[in-house]
Amino acid sequence: MNKSDSYDIVIIGGGLAGLCAAIHLGSHYNVLLIEKQSYPSHKVCGEYISNEMLPYLKSLGIDPFKNGAKDIKRFEMSTHDGSLIKAVLPLGGFGISRYTFDQLLFEKVKKGCDTIKDTVTSIDFNEGLAAAKTFQIQTKAAKSYTARYVLGAFGKRSNLDVQLKRSFIAEKSPWLGVKAHYSLDMPEDLVSLHNFDGGYCGVSQVENGVVNVCYLTSYESFKKVGDIGTFQKGVMSKNRHLQRVFEEGKCLWDQPISISQISFSAKEPVKDHILMIGDSAGMIHPLAGNGMAMAIYSAQMVSELLIEEDINDEANRKNIESMYTKQWNTAFVSRLKTGRSVQRLLLSPLATKISLQAARLFPRIVPAIIKKTHGTAQL
Ligand SMILES: Cc1cc2nc3c(=O)[nH]c(=O)nc-3n(C[C@H](O)[C@H](O)[C@H](O)COP(=O)(O)OP(=O)(O)OC[C@H]3O[C@@H](n4cnc5c(N)ncnc54)[C@H](O)[C@@H]3O)c2cc1C
């Protein structure tokens, strides 16, 4: 093996978590980022990012607004029958497509790290002598790398979750995500969440005035219809706000993109000595609109820890793993719990209607719930 195939840190997966960690760690260590897809590409995502991580992104030299991001301040939510509630977002956020945002981060990563387009097929930790305690990483292109630390940033569901025998992979994941960009008249400072039978749909602007329409639906609800066009017309459009989106909006793509088998089950922030970040560590329900900020925050958390601690002293590994687990749990466990409860509520038309009436009587409820699924701005 070449010396160049040996790294301090290998990051597997170049979504928001992996890219931010690569930028942060690249100026301190010899880092390799392995991503299986090429940049830029579209991803199923609501593309509304909470301002929580804006100061950290700026510290990494990333300014989304210089790249056309929309400043989003207002939120509205409709029930299945189209009744509407409006709120001001406590922290606000911005709208930018993953196509642009991931590419922007990737350009920065390339300045400080090695990057490779390949699919990792296995990660093994060598439990042998202390001096040999490193990871072996194999890829589809039959390449092999070693690293002292591995960051698992491989998203919601990956071939590696199967290799690592993670328990969530054996459970049922009956959720489907669909997204497309539209040309549609809507205010640029607004993010809308519209409920329909079996799911909910986020609508908000990204750069260039394009509107992102992205929904999550139960497979149960979708399979009664079976195709995206009929589902949007027949099921989603029963909510008049979504009817307007699909009737007045013009889809800018040949067809929407979709992902299936989305799991919200609990995962572990550390598995087989791999430090998991982003969705690999745990996924919040998309209605919270905070998965991307959490992905970026976990990247910041792990990067600071690996910079503070001596990663070449094997005796530190246990300590690093337990400190990361503790920090991750403190930052995210209660957000995930709130996200889960709100999702349960929104999927029931009756519960949504009652909650809406309560929110009209007590208007502070909505910002309070939003705050519980979001953090404060991280510096
Ligand atoms: C329907 C839906 C709507 C959402 N809307 C929002 C929203 O509006 N706001 C918000 O904040 N969050 C939202 N989210 C959540 C958000 O998209 C995720 O939390 C975020 O993308 C997590 O980033 P990540 O870096 O962990 O994962 P990803 O961005 O998924 O990146 C993982 C990367 O790992 C790569 N990879 C996987 N396996 C391998 C391998 N073996 N080898 C090499 N590379 C590999 C993949 O190609 C991928 O690029 C939404 C999610 C869904 C499903």
Ligand as a Chemical Component Dictionary entry (heavy atoms), coordinates in Angstrom:
data_LIG
# 
_chem_comp.id                   LIG 
_chem_comp.type                 NON-POLYMER 
_chem_comp.pdbx_formal_charge   0 
_chem_comp.three_letter_code    LIG 
# 
loop_
_chem_comp_atom.comp_id 
_chem_comp_atom.atom_id 
_chem_comp_atom.alt_atom_id 
_chem_comp_atom.type_symbol 
_chem_comp_atom.charge 
_chem_comp_atom.model_Cartn_x 
_chem_comp_atom.model_Cartn_y 
_chem_comp_atom.model_Cartn_z 
_chem_comp_atom.pdbx_ordinal 
LIG C1  C1  C 0 -38.418 14.126 2.314  1  
LIG C2  C2  C 0 -37.350 14.818 3.107  2  
LIG C3  C3  C 0 -37.392 16.200 3.280  3  
LIG C4  C4  C 0 -36.419 16.840 4.060  4  
LIG N1  N1  N 0 -36.476 18.200 4.210  5  
LIG C5  C5  C 0 -35.565 18.841 4.988  6  
LIG C6  C6  C 0 -35.609 20.249 5.158  7  
LIG O1  O1  O 0 -36.414 20.987 4.552  8  
LIG N2  N2  N 0 -34.681 20.810 6.003  9  
LIG C7  C7  C 0 -33.742 20.078 6.655  10 
LIG O2  O2  O 0 -32.944 20.665 7.410  11 
LIG N3  N3  N 0 -33.650 18.748 6.471  12 
LIG C8  C8  C 0 -34.529 18.106 5.660  13 
LIG N4  N4  N 0 -34.425 16.752 5.462  14 
LIG C9  C9  C 0 -33.332 16.020 6.106  15 
LIG C10 C10 C 0 -32.006 16.256 5.373  16 
LIG O3  O3  O 0 -32.134 16.009 3.998  17 
LIG C11 C11 C 0 -30.938 15.323 5.953  18 
LIG O4  O4  O 0 -30.987 15.368 7.356  19 
LIG C12 C12 C 0 -29.535 15.708 5.466  20 
LIG O5  O5  O 0 -29.451 15.558 4.084  21 
LIG C13 C13 C 0 -28.490 14.845 6.156  22 
LIG O6  O6  O 0 -27.224 15.054 5.591  23 
LIG P1  P1  P 0 -26.129 13.892 5.618  24 
LIG O7  O7  O 0 -24.858 14.504 5.203  25 
LIG O8  O8  O 0 -26.204 13.170 6.913  26 
LIG O9  O9  O 0 -26.649 12.821 4.547  27 
LIG P2  P2  P 0 -26.732 12.912 2.968  28 
LIG O10 O10 O 0 -26.884 14.310 2.507  29 
LIG O11 O11 O 0 -27.773 11.922 2.581  30 
LIG O12 O12 O 0 -25.310 12.411 2.480  31 
LIG C14 C14 C 0 -24.886 11.094 2.605  32 
LIG C15 C15 C 0 -23.904 10.821 1.471  33 
LIG O13 O13 O 0 -23.262 9.562  1.671  34 
LIG C16 C16 C 0 -23.049 8.969  0.400  35 
LIG N5  N5  N 0 -22.838 7.533  0.597  36 
LIG C17 C17 C 0 -23.708 6.618  1.112  37 
LIG N6  N6  N 0 -23.142 5.395  1.166  38 
LIG C18 C18 C 0 -21.888 5.542  0.684  39 
LIG C19 C19 C 0 -20.810 4.639  0.473  40 
LIG N7  N7  N 0 -20.931 3.352  0.787  41 
LIG N8  N8  N 0 -19.651 5.106  -0.059 42 
LIG C20 C20 C 0 -19.519 6.425  -0.373 43 
LIG N9  N9  N 0 -20.504 7.331  -0.202 44 
LIG C21 C21 C 0 -21.675 6.892  0.326  45 
LIG C22 C22 C 0 -24.314 9.322  -0.380 46 
LIG O14 O14 O 0 -24.102 9.252  -1.776 47 
LIG C23 C23 C 0 -24.607 10.737 0.115  48 
LIG O15 O15 O 0 -24.085 11.733 -0.725 49 
LIG C24 C24 C 0 -35.378 16.091 4.663  50 
LIG C25 C25 C 0 -35.321 14.695 4.469  51 
LIG C26 C26 C 0 -36.281 14.065 3.698  52 
LIG C27 C27 C 0 -36.206 12.581 3.495  53 
# 
loop_
_chem_comp_bond.comp_id 
_chem_comp_bond.atom_id_1 
_chem_comp_bond.atom_id_2 
_chem_comp_bond.value_order 
_chem_comp_bond.pdbx_ordinal 
LIG C1  C2  SING 1  
LIG C2  C3  SING 2  
LIG C2  C26 DOUB 3  
LIG C3  C4  DOUB 4  
LIG C4  N1  SING 5  
LIG C4  C24 SING 6  
LIG N1  C5  DOUB 7  
LIG C5  C6  SING 8  
LIG C5  C8  SING 9  
LIG C6  O1  DOUB 10 
LIG C6  N2  SING 11 
LIG N2  C7  SING 12 
LIG C7  O2  DOUB 13 
LIG C7  N3  SING 14 
LIG N3  C8  DOUB 15 
LIG C8  N4  SING 16 
LIG N4  C9  SING 17 
LIG N4  C24 SING 18 
LIG C9  C10 SING 19 
LIG C10 O3  SING 20 
LIG C10 C11 SING 21 
LIG C11 O4  SING 22 
LIG C11 C12 SING 23 
LIG C12 O5  SING 24 
LIG C12 C13 SING 25 
LIG C13 O6  SING 26 
LIG O6  P1  SING 27 
LIG P1  O7  DOUB 28 
LIG P1  O8  SING 29 
LIG P1  O9  SING 30 
LIG O9  P2  SING 31 
LIG P2  O10 DOUB 32 
LIG P2  O11 SING 33 
LIG P2  O12 SING 34 
LIG O12 C14 SING 35 
LIG C14 C15 SING 36 
LIG C15 O13 SING 37 
LIG C15 C23 SING 38 
LIG O13 C16 SING 39 
LIG C16 N5  SING 40 
LIG C16 C22 SING 41 
LIG N5  C17 SING 42 
LIG N5  C21 SING 43 
LIG C17 N6  DOUB 44 
LIG N6  C18 SING 45 
LIG C18 C19 SING 46 
LIG C18 C21 DOUB 47 
LIG C19 N7  SING 48 
LIG C19 N8  DOUB 49 
LIG N8  C20 SING 50 
LIG C20 N9  DOUB 51 
LIG N9  C21 SING 52 
LIG C22 O14 SING 53 
LIG C22 C23 SING 54 
LIG C23 O15 SING 55 
LIG C24 C25 DOUB 56 
LIG C25 C26 SING 57 
LIG C26 C27 SING 58 
# 
